[in-house]
């Protein structure tokens, strides 16, 4: 069996920064918005909005975390404002003190809201870890889905050879498109020739042999070839005379 490197093409995500309608994106490219991440799932993606699910897949949506963080910030700011108001009212009359206590209670409630918002943000962080794990699974799935297999095959080999010819012969194989698999099986009948796993064949005798050339990653495109082994003949000159070697010997085909 012929062996070699198998190129998978692009097999990892590529960070393309923020989205631009003027940029052309390809499979595995991803972009980010203020709070989300989108993965391109088709080549030649240009000018398609992020809402077009035939071109983009949202793989991380951070809207909840962003909203929770904003709410926490607003609540903390309001709590500080209320605490300042309470301190200012402490030096006033009893009525003002009561008002300050009410404000302090309100500030406490806002602080509780801030803690709740913080907890929500922590939950969002946990969700992000889940998204990362999902991305790793998705990457493996896409690598398997988009792995190329050969769809056609070209062969180069001598269709006729001369018996007792000592020159090595080989069936050369090219699988298309380029950078697809390179594993091929050779199955011969061992009559006129015998073929090795790497495509080199040896002459057994005069006659005809059939050889099946089978790509292991797509057996449906196999080809069957024939190689004829002929008796040697006398090589002729342009004037139809026998061609002789420098020592006067007859040159055979």
N, C-alpha and C positions, 0 to 999 in steps of 0.2 A: 504494500500500500504506500502511495506517495504521501509524504508528510510535509508540512510547512506551517508558517505562521498564518493565523486567521485574524484578519482585521475586523473589528466590530464597528468601526466608525466611531462616532461620538457616543459615549456611554455614560456621561456624567452631566449634571446640571451646570449651565453656564450663566453667571450673574451678568445681566445686561442693564443693571441700574434701574432708573425710573423709566416709565413707559413714554414712548414717543411715537406718534402716528406716522412720522416720516422714516422710521427705522424698519428694516426688514428683519423679522425674527424667524428662527428655525427651531425644529424639534429639540427639546431639552433646554432651550433658553428660558430664563425666568426673569420677571421684572417685579418691582415693588412699588406700592403706593404708600400713602401716609400710614396705613395700618393693615395692609393685606399684601399677599404674594400670589402671583399668577404664573402658571407654567404654559409655555407654547407647546401645542400638541400636533402642529402641522408645519411643514416647511413653507417658505414663501409668504409668511404672515406679515402683511404690511397694511396699515390703515384700518385694521379690524379692531372695533371697540372691545374692551375687556369683558363686556357683557355677552359677547358672541361665543357661546359655549362650544361651537364647532372648531374654534381656533384657540380658545384659552380655557384653562382649568384652574379654578381658585383652589390653591393648596394650603393657604393659611389666611384666615380672616381674623384680624385683631380688633374688630369694632368694639367687642365687649370689653376688652382690656383697656382700650383707649377711653371709652366712656366712663369706666370705673375709676381710672386714674384721674380723669378730669373732675369727676364728682368728689373724689377724695381731696383734690387740691382746693376746690371751691369750699368744701366743708371745713377744711383746716383754716382757710383764709377767713371764713365767716366766724369760726370759733375764736380766732385771734381778735377780730373786731369786737365781738361781744365781751370778751374778757377785758379788753381795754375800757369799754364802756362801763363794765362793772366796777373796775378800779376807780374810775373817775367819779362814780356815784357814791362810793363808800364814805367820802367826806361830807356828804350832804345830810339833810334831815332824815328822820325815820322813814318817811314816805319814800325818799330817794333811795334809802338803804334797801327797803323792801323791793323797790324796782330793780336795784342792782342784783338782789338775790334771784329775782325772777330771770334776769338776764343771764346770771351764772348758771341757773338750771338749763336755760335754753342753750347756753354754750356747751354744757355737758352733753346734751342731746346731740348737738352737732358733732361733738368729739366722737360719740358713739357711732354716728353715721360715717365719720371719717375712718374709724376702725373697721366698720363693715365694708367700706369701699376698699380698704387695704386688703381685707380678706378676699374680696372679689378679684382684686388684681393678682393675688397669689394663686387663686384658682386659674386665672387666665394664663399665668406662667406655666402651671401644670398642664393646661391644655396645649400650650405651645410645645412642650416636650412630647406630647402624644402626636402632634402634627409632624415633628421631626422624625419620629419613628415611622410614621405613615409614609413620609417622603422616602425614607430608605427602602421601604417595601415597594413603593411605586417605582423607584429607580430600577430595582431588580426586575420588576415586571416589564418595564418599558425596554430594558436591554434585551430581554428574551423575546418581546413582541417584534422589535424592529431589527433583529439580527437577520442579515441578508443571507439568502441561499441562492445557489446558481440556478439560472433559468435556461441557459443554453450552453453548448459545448463545441469547441473546435478541435479537430484532430489533425496532426501532421505526421505522416508515416510513408514509407515506401510501399507501394502496392505490389511491386514485383522485385524479387531479389534472385541472385544467381547461386545455385548450389555450390558449396565449398568456398563461398566468399567469406573471408575472415574479418571483414569490416563489421564493427558493432552496429546494430540497428536498434531504433527505439521508437515507440509510439509517443509523440509529444502531445500533451493535453493542455488546453486553455479553457477554463471555466469562466463564464460571463454572467452578470456584470463583474467588472474587476473588483478585487478584494472580497470575493466570496470564498466558499470552502475550497480546499485543495485535495481532499481525499477521494481517490479513485480506485476501484477494483478492476483487475484485468483477469478475465476468465477465457482460457483458450482450449482448443481441442487436442493440442500436442501432436498434431499430424505432421504437417510440413514444418511448422515452427513451434517452439515452446516459449512462453512469455513469463518474465519474472514479475514480482509485485511492483517494481518501479518502472515497468513498461519496456524494459530491454528484452528483445527476443533473439533466440538462437535457432539456427537452421538445423532441422532434423533430416530432411530429404526432399526430393522433388515432389511437388503436389500443391494442394491448396489448404489453407487453414482459416478457420473463423475465430475471431476474438471479440468478446463482449467487453466494452468499456463502460463501467457503471459508476457514476458519481454517488458516493454514499449519502450525501445530504439531499439529493433529489434523484432517486433512481429512475424516475419517469422520463428523464432526458438521455437515457443510455443509448449507445450506438453499437451496432455490430459491423465489424470490418472484415475484409478478406485480404490475405496476403498470399501471393503465389510464388512458389520457389521453382525456378526454371533451370534446365540443364545449361551449362556454360556454352557459349558460342564463340566463334572466331571474330575478333574485331577487325573491321575493314577500314581501309584508307578511303579518301574521297574518290579515288579512282577505282574503287571496288576491289582492290587488291588486299592481300592479307597484311595486317599491321604487325610488324616485327619489333622486338625489343632491341636494345643496343647490342646485345650479344648474339642477335640473330634468332632468338626464340619467338614462337608464336604467342601473341598476346590474346588472352581469352577475356570475354565479358564477365 
